[in-house]
């Protein structure tokens, strides 16, 4: 479901636009896996922020940039 929601949100961003995918989860399958899959499929640039290895409360965020050659 998260992958579908992210993919749908991408379609509403103009070329050159930016958006963030964020969760309050530390589960890789809800974070890194979703971002990697969607970024690869949609051919978009993404950058994951944060430090999952740190022993602290966590939140996950990935910043996306909508390229001009996006399909």
MARROPA-355479 format. One line per 10 residues: number of its first residue (from 0); their letters; for each residue x, z, y of N, C-alpha, C. Coordinates in steps of 0.05 Angstrom, whole numbers, always signed. Last residue first. Layout:
N
NUM	a	X/Z/Y/X/Z/Y/X/Z/Y ~ ...
end
This chain:
71
70	xxxxxxxxxx	+185/-339/+205/+164/-358/+196/+136/-351/+204 ~ +231/-330/+257/+213/-318/+237/+192/-338/+230 ~ +267/-344/+295/+263/-363/+274/+245/-352/+251 ~ +271/-300/+328/+257/-323/+338/+251/-344/+317 ~ +257/-237/+294/+275/-259/+303/+258/-283/+312 ~ +241/-174/+308/+228/-199/+301/+245/-222/+312 ~ +271/-119/+283/+272/-137/+305/+261/-164/+295 ~ +258/-51/+264/+257/-79/+259/+259/-95/+284 ~ +282/+10/+242/+276/-6/+266/+278/-35/+257 ~ +258/+62/+204/+272/+36/+203/+263/+20/+227
60	xxxxxxxxxx	+261/+130/+187/+253/+110/+207/+270/+85/+202 ~ +240/+191/+160/+253/+166/+156/+243/+146/+177 ~ +256/+259/+165/+237/+238/+170/+253/+212/+167 ~ +266/+325/+140/+272/+297/+143/+249/+280/+153 ~ +303/+385/+141/+277/+371/+142/+283/+342/+149 ~ +366/+380/+105/+349/+388/+127/+322/+376/+124 ~ +424/+362/+88/+406/+382/+77/+388/+393/+99 ~ +435/+292/+88/+437/+318/+102/+416/+337/+90 ~ +425/+243/+65/+443/+261/+50/+445/+289/+63 ~ +395/+213/+101/+382/+225/+78/+399/+244/+62
50	xxxxxxxxxx	+396/+207/+163/+416/+216/+145/+403/+229/+120 ~ +377/+152/+207/+375/+179/+195/+397/+184/+176 ~ +351/+86/+200/+362/+107/+216/+360/+134/+201 ~ +362/+19/+182/+352/+45/+174/+366/+67/+190 ~ +342/-41/+209/+364/-21/+210/+352/+6/+203 ~ +330/-110/+197/+321/-82/+199/+346/-65/+199 ~ +307/-176/+208/+329/-157/+211/+317/-129/+211 ~ +271/-215/+160/+274/-202/+186/+297/-182/+185 ~ +246/-243/+117/+270/-253/+130/+272/-242/+158 ~ +206/-224/+85/+198/-235/+111/+221/-246/+127
40	xxxxxxxxxx	+236/-205/+41/+214/-224/+37/+207/-239/+63 ~ +272/-169/+65/+282/-192/+50/+260/-213/+48 ~ +237/-132/+88/+257/-146/+105/+267/-171/+91 ~ +209/-113/+42/+194/-128/+64/+214/-143/+81 ~ +251/-89/+13/+234/-110/+1/+221/-126/+23 ~ +272/-51/+49/+289/-72/+38/+272/-95/+27 ~ +226/-18/+59/+239/-32/+80/+256/-56/+70 ~ +216/+2/+7/+195/-12/+22/+208/-30/+43 ~ +265/+29/-5/+255/+7/-22/+234/-10/-8 ~ +268/+68/+37/+288/+47/+34/+278/+23/+17
30	xxxxxxxxxx	+209/+92/+26/+225/+87/+50/+244/+63/+46 ~ +187/+104/-21/+169/+103/+2/+183/+94/+27 ~ +229/+107/-56/+209/+86/-61/+188/+84/-38 ~ +257/+152/-36/+268/+125/-32/+247/+104/-36 ~ +227/+205/-2/+228/+189/-26/+237/+160/-21 ~ +220/+236/+41/+248/+231/+34/+250/+214/+9 ~ +172/+227/+95/+179/+229/+67/+209/+225/+63 ~ +146/+214/+140/+157/+241/+138/+165/+247/+109 ~ +163/+149/+165/+148/+167/+147/+161/+194/+149 ~ +160/+87/+202/+169/+115/+199/+151/+131/+180
20	xxxxxxxxxx	+182/+30/+229/+167/+39/+206/+178/+68/+201 ~ +177/+0/+293/+189/+21/+276/+170/+27/+253 ~ +194/-62/+326/+175/-41/+317/+190/-23/+298 ~ +201/-113/+376/+212/-92/+358/+190/-73/+350 ~ +204/-184/+390/+192/-158/+391/+205/-139/+371 ~ +222/-235/+381/+238/-218/+398/+228/-189/+400 ~ +156/-259/+373/+185/-264/+369/+201/-248/+390 ~ +107/-205/+368/+117/-230/+379/+147/-234/+373 ~ +71/-178/+315/+94/-175/+333/+104/-202/+342 ~ +34/-183/+275/+23/-179/+302/+46/-176/+323
10	xxxxxxxxxx	+60/-186/+227/+47/-210/+237/+36/-207/+266 ~ +74/-134/+215/+95/-153/+224/+82/-177/+237 ~ +29/-112/+193/+37/-104/+221/+57/-124/+232 ~ +31/-133/+142/+9/-141/+160/+16/-134/+189 ~ +76/-107/+122/+76/-136/+123/+54/-146/+142 ~ +58/-53/+124/+81/-62/+140/+81/-92/+143 ~ +16/-55/+86/+11/-48/+114/+33/-57/+132 ~ +45/-69/+40/+24/-86/+50/+18/-81/+79 ~ +78/-24/+34/+89/-50/+37/+69/-70/+49 ~ +39/+16/+26/+56/+17/+49/+69/-10/+55
0	x	+17/+0/-24/+0/+0/+0/+18/+0/+25
end
